[in-house]
Amino acid sequence: MNRQPTSLFAARPTALQEWQRGGSVVASAHVGMATGAGLYFYTSSLFVIPLSEQYGWSRGDIAMGAALGLLGSLTAPLIGRLTDRFGARIIAAISFVMIAAVFAVMSQMPGPYIHFVLLSALFGIVAPGATGMTFSRAVTGWFERARGQALGIMAAGASIGALLFTPLIAHMIWQYGPEGGLLTLAALAAFLGAPVILVGLKDRVAENEVSEAELHEESGTGALGSLAAIERSAPASRSKIWASLRSRSFIALALAVFVTNIPTSGILTQLEPLLRHNGIERTAPLIAMYSVVVLIARIGIGWLFDRTDARYVAAVVTMAAAAGCLMFYSGAPGWMVIMGIVCVGLMQGLELDAIGYFVGRHFDRDEFGLMFGMLLTISLLGTALGVVGFGMLYDATLSYDLALTLAAGGLVVALAAYLSIPREAE
């Protein structure tokens, strides 16, 4: 595809200049990742027993209701399209206010299970706007040379938020019940995430879409008007979108993100019983180690993306994850299980970096949100398959070995998909 230049400046800025101009955008996106929809997914397990005890719902009922959050995968392309039209800042801020409202209403549920189901579905519908889909669009507009590193630091916000706020939410649940935890989530989104997004998350457009002089002339209000004009850009035409969806880049990336989400989601949701199945009783330190590996991977892989061919980085990480799946086999020694945790953790650290980076390199700014949204939908389908598949295969075989073998085989397919992504146009 013919790529458009991604800077308002004639000369391509250095990495240092990119950080000077876009560092505040990355910081804002980092805070958004820490306080947005992802924080609920990280902490949702804390609510299971309190909700069950308070309302009398079974754990299966709660899991089924929460699973409706995957409805967000259906709205992600639409929200991505709106992001292309109105800018990341506006869509993200609205989404933060909406998820805060959902949490606040959920904290006051009178008791009928249908209320929980409907509110969970509503959360899933609005959640994509408060995820890396919108933040990545803003960040990639400011970075070319240091894009991978910027996306990695942005994505690390999810891990930092989980480490910082999980103890707080757990304490509020213990002290005040599930209402306390839900209101804490609402407060973090409304009073920390939303203001930071409004102040710091700024979009940019390509130089040939609008000149700096035109921005001032059209707005008539100086810098603030220029920013508003920057954030308004026409989304891609339908013919261009269909061409992108049929492109080799999109098909290969879609296959890769679908397959890689199966083992990472399956292993993550079954990590504690998987470790116990291998005779490991003290699981908490290893689960914490997994989170730290993901955090380091998000930053480190982004750094590598900027310094070598990102396709090869993704392929090597995917190959390591395939080997890591086999390291969880029944009867594996403890050191091998630890290596498996590291390898699969690296894979999860790759996922968000890979989508944002490859979409930014292979598709134009006017279709970034839509392409990211489509890939997010596909990745969440892989997530659903991994969550359900690992549990069902264990129930059928009383072992995780078959699920792990299939996951490793799928990752070999993902490795080939990453390598088949064409080199970006110069």
C-alpha positions in Angstrom: 0.0 0.0 0.0 1.1 3.6 -0.5 1.8 5.0 2.9 1.2 8.6 3.7 3.8 10.6 5.6 2.9 10.7 9.3 4.3 14.1 10.3 3.3 17.7 10.0 6.9 18.6 9.7 8.9 18.4 6.4 12.0 16.9 8.0 11.6 13.5 9.6 12.2 14.1 13.4 14.7 12.1 15.4 13.6 9.7 18.1 14.4 12.3 20.8 12.4 14.9 19.0 9.5 12.5 18.8 9.6 12.0 22.5 9.8 15.7 23.1 6.7 16.3 21.1 4.7 13.1 21.9 5.9 12.1 25.3 2.9 13.6 27.1 0.6 11.6 24.7 2.3 8.4 25.7 2.1 9.3 29.4 -1.7 10.0 29.0 -2.3 6.8 27.1 -0.3 4.9 29.8 -2.6 6.3 32.5 -5.6 5.4 30.3 -4.4 1.8 30.0 -4.0 1.7 33.8 -7.5 3.0 34.6 -9.6 1.9 31.6 -11.5 -1.2 30.6 -8.5 -3.5 31.1 -8.4 -2.9 34.8 -11.8 -4.5 35.2 -10.6 -7.6 33.3 -7.6 -7.8 35.6 -9.6 -7.5 38.8 -12.9 -9.2 37.8 -12.1 -12.4 39.7 -12.0 -10.4 42.9 -15.8 -9.9 42.6 -16.9 -13.5 42.0 -17.2 -14.7 45.6 -18.6 -11.4 47.0 -21.2 -11.2 44.3 -22.1 -14.8 44.8 -22.5 -14.4 48.6 -24.4 -11.1 48.3 -26.9 -12.0 45.6 -27.0 -15.8 45.8 -25.8 -16.3 42.2 -23.7 -19.3 41.3 -20.1 -18.8 40.1 -21.3 -20.1 36.7 -24.0 -17.4 36.6 -21.4 -14.7 37.3 -19.0 -16.1 34.7 -21.7 -16.3 32.1 -22.8 -12.7 32.8 -19.3 -11.4 32.7 -18.6 -13.3 29.5 -21.1 -11.0 27.8 -18.3 -8.4 28.0 -17.1 -10.1 24.8 -19.9 -8.3 23.1 -17.3 -5.5 22.9 -15.7 -7.5 20.2 -18.7 -6.8 18.0 -18.6 -3.0 18.6 -14.8 -2.6 18.3 -14.9 -2.0 14.5 -17.6 0.6 14.8 -15.8 2.4 17.7 -12.6 2.2 15.7 -14.4 3.9 12.7 -15.7 6.6 15.0 -12.2 7.1 16.3 -10.9 7.6 12.8 -13.6 10.2 12.2 -13.6 12.2 15.5 -10.2 11.4 17.0 -9.0 9.2 19.9 -9.3 11.9 22.6 -13.0 12.5 22.2 -14.0 8.8 21.8 -11.8 7.7 24.7 -13.1 10.4 27.0 -16.7 9.5 26.3 -15.9 5.8 26.8 -14.3 6.4 30.1 -17.3 8.4 31.4 -19.6 5.6 30.1 -17.7 2.8 31.8 -17.6 4.8 35.0 -21.4 5.2 34.8 -21.8 1.5 34.2 -19.7 0.6 37.3 -21.6 3.2 39.4 -25.0 1.7 38.4 -23.8 -1.8 38.8 -22.8 -1.0 42.4 -26.4 -0.2 43.2 -28.0 -3.3 41.6 -31.2 -4.2 43.5 -30.6 -8.0 43.0 -32.2 -9.5 39.9 -29.7 -11.4 37.8 -30.9 -9.9 34.6 -29.6 -6.5 35.8 -26.1 -7.9 36.1 -26.4 -9.5 32.6 -27.6 -6.3 31.0 -25.0 -4.1 32.7 -22.2 -6.5 31.8 -23.3 -6.4 28.2 -23.4 -2.6 28.2 -19.9 -2.5 29.6 -18.7 -4.8 26.8 -20.3 -2.6 24.2 -18.6 0.6 25.3 -15.3 -0.9 26.6 -13.3 -0.9 23.3 -13.2 2.9 23.4 -11.3 2.7 26.7 -8.6 0.3 25.5 -5.4 0.3 23.5 -7.4 0.6 20.3 -8.0 4.3 20.7 -4.8 5.1 22.6 -2.6 3.4 19.9 -4.1 5.6 17.2 -3.0 8.7 19.1 0.4 7.4 19.9 1.3 6.1 16.5 0.6 9.6 15.0 3.4 11.1 17.0 6.1 8.4 16.6 7.9 6.9 13.6 11.4 6.1 14.7 10.4 5.2 18.3 7.0 3.9 17.6 7.5 0.4 19.0 9.0 1.7 22.3 6.2 4.2 22.6 3.5 1.6 22.1 5.3 -0.7 24.6 5.3 1.9 27.3 1.7 2.7 26.6 0.7 -1.0 26.9 2.7 -1.4 30.1 0.1 0.9 31.7 -2.3 -2.1 31.9 0.2 -4.1 34.0 1.2 -1.1 36.1 -2.5 -0.4 36.8 -3.1 -4.0 37.8 -0.1 -3.9 40.2 -1.1 -0.6 41.8 -4.9 -0.8 42.0 -5.6 -4.5 42.5 -4.7 -4.2 46.3 -6.8 -1.1 46.6 -9.9 -2.7 44.9 -9.5 -5.8 47.0 -9.4 -3.8 50.2 -12.5 -1.8 49.2 -14.3 -5.1 48.5 -13.3 -6.5 51.8 -14.3 -3.3 53.6 -17.5 -2.4 51.8 -18.5 -5.3 49.7 -18.6 -5.5 45.9 -20.2 -2.0 45.9 -16.9 -0.6 47.2 -14.8 -2.2 44.5 -17.2 -1.1 41.7 -17.3 2.5 42.9 -13.5 2.5 43.1 -13.3 1.4 39.5 -15.8 4.1 38.6 -13.8 6.8 40.4 -10.6 5.7 38.8 -12.1 5.9 35.3 -14.1 9.2 35.9 -11.7 11.2 38.0 -8.3 10.0 36.9 -8.5 8.4 33.5 -11.0 10.7 31.8 -9.3 14.0 32.9 -5.9 12.8 31.9 -7.2 11.7 28.5 -8.9 15.0 27.9 -5.8 17.0 28.7 -3.0 14.9 27.3 -4.3 12.6 24.5 -3.8 14.5 21.3 -4.1 13.2 17.7 -2.1 14.1 14.7 -2.8 13.7 11.0 -0.6 13.3 7.9 1.0 16.3 6.4 -0.8 16.0 3.1 -4.2 15.9 4.8 -4.0 19.4 6.3 -1.2 21.9 6.5 -0.3 23.8 9.7 -1.3 27.1 8.1 -4.7 25.6 7.1 -5.3 24.5 10.7 -4.9 28.1 12.0 -6.9 29.5 9.1 -9.8 27.1 9.4 -10.0 27.3 13.2 -9.3 31.0 13.7 -8.6 30.2 17.4 -4.9 29.5 17.5 -3.4 26.4 19.1 -6.6 25.1 20.6 -8.5 25.4 17.4 -5.6 23.8 15.6 -5.8 20.8 17.9 -9.5 20.5 17.3 -9.0 20.6 13.5 -6.2 18.0 13.8 -8.6 15.6 15.6 -11.2 15.9 12.9 -10.3 13.9 9.9 -12.3 12.1 7.2 -12.2 8.3 7.6 -11.2 6.1 4.7 -13.5 5.4 1.8 -15.3 2.1 1.5 -13.3 1.0 -1.5 -10.1 1.7 0.4 -11.3 -0.3 3.4 -12.3 -3.3 1.3 -8.9 -3.2 -0.4 -7.2 -3.2 3.0 -9.3 -6.0 4.4 -8.3 -8.2 1.4 -4.7 -7.3 1.6 -2.0 -9.8 2.5 -1.0 -7.7 5.5 -4.4 -7.8 7.1 -5.1 -11.5 6.4 -1.7 -12.5 7.8 -2.0 -10.3 10.9 -5.6 -11.4 11.5 -4.5 -15.1 11.5 -1.6 -14.4 13.8 -3.5 -12.5 16.4 -6.4 -15.0 16.4 -4.1 -18.0 16.9 -1.8 -16.4 19.5 -4.7 -15.4 21.7 -5.9 -19.0 22.1 -3.0 -20.2 24.3 -2.3 -17.0 26.1 -5.9 -16.6 27.3 -6.3 -20.3 27.9 -3.2 -20.6 30.0 -3.8 -17.3 31.8 -7.3 -18.2 32.9 -6.2 -21.7 33.9 -2.8 -20.8 35.3 -3.4 -21.6 39.0 -5.1 -25.0 38.4 -2.5 -25.8 35.7 0.3 -25.2 38.2 -1.4 -27.3 40.8 -1.9 -30.0 38.2 1.9 -30.1 38.0 2.3 -30.5 41.7 3.1 -26.8 42.5 1.3 -25.7 45.6 2.7 -22.2 46.1 1.2 -20.6 43.0 1.0 -17.0 44.0 4.7 -16.2 43.4 4.6 -17.7 39.9 1.4 -15.9 39.0 3.1 -12.6 40.1 6.1 -13.5 38.1 3.9 -14.0 35.0 2.6 -10.5 35.4 6.1 -9.1 35.7 7.2 -10.9 32.6 4.3 -9.5 30.6 5.2 -6.0 31.8 8.9 -6.3 30.8 7.9 -7.9 27.5 5.6 -5.1 26.5 8.4 -2.5 26.9 11.3 -4.7 25.7 9.5 -6.0 22.5 8.5 -2.5 21.6 12.1 -1.4 21.9 13.2 -4.3 19.6 10.5 -3.4 17.1 12.3 -0.1 16.5 15.7 -1.6 16.0 15.1 -4.7 13.8 12.5 -6.3 11.6 9.4 -6.6 13.7 8.2 -9.6 11.8 11.3 -11.6 13.0 10.9 -10.4 16.6 7.3 -11.5 16.6 8.2 -14.9 15.0 10.9 -15.6 17.6 8.6 -14.7 20.5 5.9 -16.9 19.0 8.3 -19.8 18.6 9.4 -19.5 22.2 5.7 -19.5 23.3 5.1 -22.7 21.3 7.9 -24.3 23.2 6.6 -22.8 26.4 3.2 -24.5 26.0 5.0 -27.9 25.9 6.9 -27.0 29.1 3.6 -27.2 31.1 3.1 -30.9 30.3 2.1 -33.2 33.1 5.0 -34.2 35.2 7.3 -31.4 34.0 9.9 -30.4 36.5 9.5 -27.1 38.3 12.3 -25.3 36.4 10.7 -26.2 33.1 7.3 -24.9 34.3 9.0 -21.6 35.2 10.5 -21.4 31.7 7.1 -22.0 30.3 5.7 -19.1 32.3 8.4 -16.9 30.9 7.9 -17.9 27.3 4.1 -17.6 27.4 4.3 -14.3 29.3 6.5 -12.9 26.5 3.8 -13.9 24.0 1.1 -12.0 25.9 3.4 -9.0 26.1 3.7 -9.1 22.3 0.0 -9.1 21.5 -1.0 -5.4 21.9 2.4 -4.1 20.7 2.1 -6.2 17.5 -1.4 -5.0 16.6 -0.7 -1.3 17.1 2.8 -1.5 15.5 1.8 -3.5 12.3 -1.4 -1.6 11.8 0.5 1.7 12.0 3.1 0.5 9.5 0.9 -1.1 6.9 -2.3 1.0 7.0 -3.0 4.7 6.7 -4.1 6.9 9.5 -7.6 7.4 8.1 -8.3 3.7 8.6 -6.2 2.9 11.7 -9.1 2.7 14.1 -11.2 0.5 11.9 -8.3 -1.9 11.1 -7.4 -2.1 14.8 -11.0 -2.7 15.7 -11.4 -5.5 13.2 -8.2 -7.2 14.6 -9.4 -6.6 18.2 -12.6 -8.5 17.3 -10.7 -11.3 15.8 -8.3 -11.5 18.7 -11.2 -11.6 21.2 -12.7 -14.5 19.3 -9.4 -16.3 19.9 -9.6 -15.3 23.5 -13.0 -16.9 23.8 -11.9 -20.1 22.1 -8.9 -20.3 24.4 -10.9 -19.7 27.6 -13.6 -22.3 26.7 -11.3 -24.8 24.9 -8.8 -25.2 27.7 -11.5 -25.9 30.2 -13.5 -28.3 28.0 -10.5 -30.3 27.0 -9.4 -30.6 30.6 -12.9 -31.8 31.5 -12.8 -34.4 28.7 -9.3 -35.7 29.3 -8.5 -34.8 33.0 -5.3 -33.3 31.7 -4.1 -30.1 30.0 -1.7 -31.9 27.7 -4.0 -32.1 24.7 -4.9 -28.4 24.9 -1.2 -27.5 25.3 -0.3 -29.6 22.3 -3.0 -28.0 20.1 -1.9 -24.6 21.3 1.7 -25.2 20.4 0.7 -26.4 17.0 -1.4 -23.3 16.5 1.5 -21.0 17.4 3.5 -22.6 14.7 0.8 -21.4 12.3 1.0 -17.9 13.9 4.8 -17.9 13.4 4.3 -18.6 9.7 1.7 -15.8 9.6 4.0 -13.2 11.1 6.7 -14.1 8.6 4.3 -13.8 5.7 3.4 -10.2 6.5 5.0 -8.2 3.7 7.7 -5.6 4.3 6.1 -2.2 4.6 6.3 0.1 1.7 9.2 2.5 1.8 
